[in-house]
Each structure stands twice: as structure tokens, then as C-alpha cells.
């Protein structure tokens, strides 16, 4: 790590800069690196840790974060008329979501600077993630969530011992209150989009995909998108690999949002209608929406890392597509029954988008496609149950079993 660059105005700050946003324009910051030094470290077998902006601690992280499987999805691919579809199954992280990648880096950063209390605003997954990992490291966690957060995610966070504050409002209200509280009480703010270290954790997903594909580069990676941080992190990971000279091309990064929470997709479409691939990013606007999707993890009115996500989609040549809540829910059992992977609604959105894009002939049948499965279906049983069906009741007799099977 050698500094920060503003995603909006491109002004830079030194590595010892103590803030989290650009002091010139208030834009989000991107962490920058000395890639020649990273390449040298990797050649000496230090591994991908060289790409992370945290000190090497004397002991390894107490939980296994990352290293999740890349699952071949042959039967799903056949449904869509494709040949090469994989699922990056991040449901197998400690708290059952990809947010653990961000929490691990953020908590290590907090430890590096001596922060005692870490706070986060979350729709649910980031909060349960930070609670889980903070319990493992012995750090104090305070979680702000909207009252509407799924009970499974709230129960996780509470079980791990976090202080959970259910805000009478939506995610954006929780975010603003968390910001104010961190300023007032001096807490380390892990909130996605505001804290640049979260993007650095999420980018590790790209390194693993590359390794698990035998160091092949996928043609596209499809990312369920809410505030934009997961997508911008995915792009950052591939850009890191290229900047360090480890790959010679970049994949498309496709954005999928619910049509009921699509601020980033709307912004991408406006830019493309203007036929510009290199706009003045400091002037690109992302309009607020009224998010009402069943996919709570990507239900965001005002994407806090939206500009970085829009930039990643444009620069990668990715697609920005929207899908209905009905398509999202239908994708949950389709993924589960054809791969054995149980996805929450937001995570299932990635496959729903691939299915849609294949039908529209926007994906070539020979492309290598990776869908990010960002959270477990156990996070939101209520919505999964609406499409899973119901068990058949039987009496204590084989005749009753035969009748049930016949039905």
C-alpha cells in the first residue's frame, strides 16, 4: 500500500492519511499499491497477502475466511444453453456470506491503528459478518440495521455478542446514524462504501476464481449489486492481477440488480446512451431510488459505493441488467436443485441474470461465466419458503407413502 486515490476527482493522499473519504471532494477513496514490489513478493512465494493493506500479524486470522469453492454448474448451464458456468460459493465463509472477506480486512486494519470499537451499518449480512469475526478476534462490534432485517441475520449478530441497534428506518437511515455515531464516539467505521478497506477484502474473491480456474481468466463475472462495493471489489481484484503482470486481460464484470433497486444500472444506462466510456467521473450522478425488493442484501436507495461500481462496469465492458423479484425467487430452488448450493435471494440474482442474458443472446454459449453466490439461503428462510414448496403429509403406512408419491 502506498496511498489513496479519489474515485471521483482522482486526487491522491499519502499512505498515512487518517481519513476515509477524499478531503477535496468527499468522494470515496481507492487504496493504491506499489505493484512492482508486490510482484517481487509474490515471486518469493508470499502469496496474495502482498495485495492486502494490513500488517502481517504474528498469528493467523482465527477463522478461515475465503478459500471457498468454485462449483461447476453443468446442469444449470444446460438450462440456459451455455457450456461453462461456475458458481463461486461464498456461502461457506464463517458467517455464510462474502461480507466476511471485507470484515476480516477491516478488523485487521482496526487492530493496526489501535481502534477498540468497530461499528457498521448493514442490511444484515455485513452486521452478522462483523459480529462473527469480531467475536473470534476479541474486538467489540456495534451493528446498525433497519428493523426490517431478516431475523436470521439479526439472530446471528446477537448470538455472536454484538450490540445490535435496530433503526426505525431503512438501510440508508441506518448508514447515516452509524456515521454520526462513529463521529461522536470515535468508533472505527467499517461501513461499506465509506471505508475503503472493505473493497480490499472483497477483491480477494477474484484471486481465488483465477487460481481455481487453473489461472484462466473468465469471460465474465456476474455480481449481485446493492451499494456497489462487492462489484467494485471484484473489479479491483482483477485489476490488481493485471497491474502486477500476472494476467494479460480483464474479464467483464456484470452488474445485476432487482428492478426495484436499480440505481447503479440506471446510471450505467444513462452513460452509455451518451456514448461515453471515459466521462468526468466527478460529475457522474447516481440518482436515489425507492428500493422495495425481496432481496434485502441488495436493497439500497442510495448506493454508497455506486460511483466505483459504475466505473467498474463501464471500464470492464460489463452488462448492467435488472431482473424481477419473481425471477430472483425462482432462481433459488433452480440453483439448489441443480448444484446443491442454497442461495439467499440477493445471491440467487446472479444466476437469474445469467439465465436472462442467455435468453436475450447477450452471452455467447462458449463464454466462461462465473456467478458470485454471495450469501446462504439460511439467511432468509422466509422468502425461500415461498418457492420451495411444502412437504407431503403421510400416515403411518406404506400405502400412504405410495399415495403421496403418486400425487
C-alpha positions in Angstrom: 0.0 0.0 0.0 1.4 3.4 -0.9 -1.6 5.7 -0.7 -5.1 6.6 -1.7 -6.8 8.0 -4.9 -10.2 9.5 -5.0 -12.6 7.6 -7.3 -14.4 10.8 -8.2 -11.7 13.6 -8.6 -8.6 11.4 -8.7 -6.7 13.4 -6.2 -4.2 11.4 -4.1 -3.3 11.1 -0.4 -0.3 9.6 1.2 -0.5 6.1 2.9 -0.5 7.8 6.4 -3.7 9.7 5.6 -6.0 9.2 8.5 -9.4 9.8 6.9 -11.7 7.6 4.9 -13.0 10.0 2.2 -11.4 12.5 -0.1 -10.7 15.8 1.7 -11.1 17.7 -1.5 -14.5 16.5 -2.8 -15.8 14.0 -0.2 -15.6 11.1 -2.7 -14.8 7.5 -1.8 -11.1 6.5 -1.8 -9.4 3.7 -3.5 -6.2 2.2 -2.0 -3.1 2.3 -4.3 -0.1 -0.1 -4.3 3.4 -0.5 -5.5 2.8 -3.3 -7.9 6.4 -3.9 -8.8 7.1 -4.6 -5.1 4.0 -6.9 -4.9 5.2 -8.8 -8.0 8.6 -9.4 -6.3 6.9 -10.6 -3.1 4.7 -13.0 -5.0 7.7 -14.4 -6.8 9.2 -15.1 -3.4 6.1 -17.1 -2.5 4.5 -14.6 -0.1 1.2 -15.2 -1.9 -1.8 -12.9 -2.4 -1.3 -11.4 1.1 1.0 -9.0 -0.6 -2.1 -7.3 -2.2 -3.7 -6.6 1.2 -3.3 -3.2 3.0 -2.8 -4.6 6.5 0.1 -5.5 8.7 1.1 -9.2 8.9 0.1 -10.2 12.4 2.1 -12.7 14.4 -0.8 -15.1 14.4 -3.1 -16.2 11.5 -6.7 -15.0 11.5 -8.6 -17.2 13.9 -11.3 -18.2 11.4 -10.9 -19.4 7.8 -12.1 -16.6 5.6 -12.1 -17.1 1.9 -10.8 -20.2 0.2 -14.4 -21.0 -0.8 -15.2 -23.5 -3.6 -15.7 -22.7 -7.3 -18.5 -25.1 -8.2 -19.0 -26.4 -11.8 -22.7 -25.9 -12.7 -23.1 -28.1 -15.8 -26.8 -28.7 -15.3 -27.5 -25.0 -14.8 -25.5 -24.2 -17.9 -27.6 -26.6 -19.9 -30.8 -24.9 -18.8 -29.5 -21.7 -20.3 -27.9 -23.2 -23.4 -24.4 -22.4 -22.1 -21.3 -24.6 -21.7 -19.2 -23.1 -19.0 -20.9 -21.8 -15.9 -19.4 -21.8 -12.4 -20.7 -20.7 -9.0 -18.3 -19.0 -6.6 -19.9 -20.4 -3.4 -19.2 -17.8 -0.7 -21.9 -19.2 1.5 -19.1 -21.3 3.1 -17.5 -18.3 4.8 -17.7 -18.3 8.6 -20.9 -16.2 8.8 -22.2 -17.7 5.5 -21.6 -14.6 3.3 -19.0 -12.9 1.2 -19.0 -10.0 3.6 -16.5 -11.9 5.8 -13.8 -11.0 3.3 -14.4 -7.3 4.0 -14.8 -7.7 7.7 -11.5 -9.6 8.0 -9.5 -6.8 6.4 -11.4 -4.1 8.2 -10.9 -5.7 11.6 -7.2 -6.1 10.9 -7.0 -2.5 9.9 -8.8 -1.5 13.1 -6.2 -3.6 15.1 -3.3 -1.9 13.2 -4.4 1.5 14.2 -5.4 0.6 17.7 -9.2 1.0 17.4 -11.1 -0.6 20.2 -14.7 -0.5 18.9 -15.8 -1.3 15.3 -19.2 -0.2 14.1 -21.1 -1.0 10.9 -24.3 -0.1 9.1 -25.8 -3.2 7.4 -28.9 -4.6 5.7 -28.0 -7.7 7.7 -25.0 -9.7 6.3 -22.3 -7.2 7.0 -23.5 -6.9 10.5 -23.7 -10.6 11.2 -20.3 -10.9 9.5 -18.6 -8.3 11.6 -20.2 -9.7 14.8 -18.9 -13.2 13.9 -15.3 -12.2 13.1 -15.1 -9.7 16.0 -16.1 -12.5 18.4 -13.2 -14.5 17.0 -10.7 -11.7 17.4 -12.0 -10.3 20.7 -12.9 -6.9 19.3 -16.1 -5.0 20.2 -18.8 -4.7 17.5 -21.8 -2.4 17.2 -24.2 -3.1 14.4 -26.8 -0.7 13.0 -29.5 -2.5 10.9 -33.0 -1.5 9.7 -35.8 -3.0 11.8 -36.8 -5.0 8.7 -33.6 -7.0 8.5 -34.3 -10.8 8.3 -34.5 -12.4 11.7 -31.8 -15.0 10.8 -29.2 -12.2 10.3 -30.2 -10.4 13.4 -30.1 -13.6 15.4 -26.6 -14.3 14.1 -25.3 -10.9 15.1 -26.8 -11.1 18.6 -25.6 -14.6 19.1 -22.0 -13.5 18.4 -22.3 -10.9 21.1 -22.5 -7.7 19.1 -24.5 -4.7 20.3 -27.3 -4.6 17.7 -29.2 -1.4 17.1 -32.4 -1.9 15.1 -33.1 1.5 13.4 -36.6 2.6 12.8 -36.0 3.3 9.1 -34.3 1.8 6.1 -30.7 0.8 5.4 -29.8 4.4 4.3 -31.1 5.7 7.6 -29.0 3.1 9.5 -26.0 4.1 7.5 -26.4 7.8 8.3 -26.9 7.1 12.0 -23.9 4.9 12.1 -21.8 7.6 10.5 -23.0 10.2 13.1 -22.4 7.8 16.0 -18.8 7.0 14.8 -18.0 10.7 14.6 -19.5 11.3 18.0 -18.0 8.4 19.9 -14.7 7.8 17.9 -15.5 4.3 16.7 -13.9 2.7 13.7 -16.5 2.7 10.9 -16.4 -0.5 8.8 -19.5 0.6 6.8 -19.3 -0.5 3.1 -18.6 2.2 0.6 -17.3 4.7 3.2 -14.4 2.5 4.4 -12.0 1.8 1.5 -10.6 -1.3 3.3 -13.8 -3.2 2.7 -13.2 -3.2 -1.0 -9.7 -4.6 -0.4 -11.2 -7.6 1.4 -13.8 -8.3 -1.3 -11.3 -8.3 -4.1 -9.7 -11.5 -2.8 -12.6 -13.3 -4.4 -11.1 -12.5 -7.8 -7.7 -14.1 -6.9 -9.4 -17.3 -5.8 -11.5 -17.6 -9.0 -8.4 -17.1 -11.1 -6.5 -19.8 -9.1 -9.4 -22.3 -9.1 -9.8 -21.9 -12.9 -6.2 -23.0 -13.3 -5.1 -19.4 -13.8 -7.6 -18.9 -16.6 -9.5 -15.7 -16.9 -13.3 -15.9 -17.1 -15.1 -14.0 -19.8 -17.5 -12.5 -17.3 -18.1 -12.5 -13.6 -21.8 -11.7 -12.6 -22.2 -9.9 -9.3 -25.4 -9.2 -7.3 -25.2 -5.5 -6.6 -26.7 -3.2 -3.9 -24.4 -0.5 -2.7 -21.8 -1.4 -5.3 -18.8 -2.3 -3.1 -18.8 -6.0 -3.9 -18.8 -5.3 -7.6 -16.1 -2.6 -7.4 -14.0 -5.0 -5.2 -14.3 -7.8 -7.8 -13.0 -5.4 -10.5 -10.2 -4.2 -8.2 -9.0 -7.8 -7.7 -8.7 -8.4 -11.4 -7.1 -5.0 -12.0 -4.5 -5.9 -9.2 -3.6 -9.1 -11.0 -3.1 -7.3 -14.3 -1.1 -4.4 -12.8 1.2 -6.9 -11.1 1.8 -8.6 -14.5 0.1 -11.9 -13.6 -2.6 -11.7 -16.3 -2.8 -10.1 -19.7 -6.5 -9.3 -20.0 -9.5 -8.5 -17.8 -13.0 -10.1 -17.6 -16.2 -8.3 -17.9 -17.9 -7.5 -14.6 -21.6 -7.7 -15.0 -24.0 -6.0 -12.6 -27.3 -7.5 -11.6 -29.9 -5.6 -9.6 -33.5 -6.0 -8.8 -35.6 -3.8 -11.0 -36.9 -2.5 -7.6 -33.5 -1.3 -6.5 -31.5 -0.4 -9.6 -29.8 3.0 -9.1 -26.4 1.7 -10.4 -28.0 0.1 -13.5 -29.8 3.3 -14.3 -26.6 5.3 -14.1 -24.8 2.9 -16.4 -27.5 3.1 -19.0 -27.5 6.9 -18.9 -23.8 7.0 -19.5 -24.0 4.5 -22.4 -26.8 6.5 -24.0 -24.3 9.4 -24.0 -21.8 7.1 -25.8 -19.0 7.9 -23.4 -16.5 5.5 -22.0 -14.4 8.0 -20.1 -16.6 10.6 -18.5 -15.6 13.2 -16.0 -16.2 10.9 -13.0 -16.5 13.8 -10.6 -19.7 14.9 -12.4 -21.4 11.5 -12.8 -24.6 11.4 -10.8 -26.3 8.3 -9.3 -29.9 9.1 -8.5 -31.5 7.8 -5.4 -34.3 5.2 -5.8 -37.0 3.8 -3.5 -35.8 0.2 -3.0 -38.5 -2.3 -2.3 -37.0 -5.7 -3.4 -37.3 -9.0 -1.6 -33.6 -9.3 -2.0 -32.7 -7.4 1.2 -29.0 -7.7 0.8 -29.1 -5.6 -2.4 -32.0 -3.3 -1.4 -30.4 0.1 -1.3 -31.8 3.6 -2.1 -28.5 5.4 -2.4 -25.5 3.2 -3.3 -22.6 4.2 -1.1 -20.0 2.8 -3.4 -22.1 3.5 -6.5 -19.6 5.5 -8.5 -16.9 2.9 -8.1 -19.3 0.3 -9.3 -20.5 2.3 -12.3 -16.8 3.0 -13.2 -16.0 -0.8 -13.0 -18.9 -1.8 -15.2 -18.0 0.8 -17.9 -14.3 0.1 -17.8 -14.7 -3.6 -17.9 -17.4 -3.5 -20.7 -19.8 -5.3 -18.4 -23.6 -5.6 -18.6 -25.9 -3.8 -16.2 -29.1 -5.7 -16.1 -32.2 -5.7 -13.9 -34.5 -8.6 -13.0 -37.8 -9.0 -11.3 -38.3 -10.2 -7.7 -40.2 -13.2 -9.2 -37.1 -14.1 -11.3 -34.9 -13.8 -8.2 -37.1 -16.1 -6.1 -37.4 -18.7 -8.9 -33.6 -18.9 -9.1 -33.3 -20.1 -5.5 -34.7 -23.6 -6.0 -33.3 -23.8 -9.5 -29.7 -23.3 -8.2 -30.3 -25.6 -5.2 -31.8 -28.5 -7.2 -29.1 -28.4 -9.9 -25.9 -27.7 -7.9 -26.6 -28.3 -4.2 -25.9 -24.7 -3.4 -28.5 -22.9 -1.3 -28.5 -19.1 -2.1 -30.4 -16.3 -0.4 -32.4 -14.0 -2.8 -29.7 -11.5 -3.5 -27.2 -14.3 -4.2 -29.6 -16.1 -6.5 -29.9 -12.9 -8.5 -26.6 -13.6 -10.3 -27.9 -16.8 -11.8 -31.3 -15.2 -12.7 -29.3 -12.6 -14.6 -27.3 -15.2 -16.5 -30.4 -17.0 -17.5 -32.0 -13.8 -18.7 -28.9 -12.7 -20.6 -28.5 -16.1 -22.3 -32.2 -15.9 -23.4 -31.5 -12.5 -24.9 -28.4 -13.8 -26.7 -26.2 -11.4 -24.8 -23.9 -14.2 -23.6 -22.2 -16.5 -26.1 -22.7 -20.2 -25.4 -18.9 -20.8 -25.2 -18.2 -18.0 -22.7 -16.7 -18.9 -19.3 -19.1 -17.4 -16.8 -18.8 -17.2 -13.0 -21.8 -16.3 -10.8 -21.0 -15.0 -7.4 -23.2 -16.7 -4.8 -22.8 -14.1 -2.0 -24.9 -15.4 0.9 -26.6 -18.6 2.2 -30.3 -19.3 1.8 -30.4 -19.9 5.5 -30.1 -16.1 5.9 -33.6 -15.6 4.6 -35.7 -18.8 5.0 -39.0 -16.9 4.9 -38.5 -15.9 1.2 -37.0 -19.2 0.2 -40.0 -21.0 1.7 -42.4 -19.2 -0.7 -40.8 -21.0 -3.6 -39.6 -24.2 -2.0 -42.9 -26.0 -1.8 -44.4 -27.8 1.1 -43.8 -31.3 2.5 -46.4 -34.1 1.8 -48.1 -35.3 5.0 -48.4 -39.1 5.3 -50.0 -41.6 7.7 -48.0 -44.4 9.3 -48.4 -46.8 6.4 -46.7 -47.6 3.1 -50.0 -47.2 1.3 -50.0 -43.5 2.4 -46.4 -43.2 1.2 -47.4 -44.6 -2.2 -50.3 -42.2 -2.4 -48.1 -39.3 -1.6 -45.6 -40.3 -4.3 -48.3 -40.7 -6.8 -49.6 -37.2 -6.1 
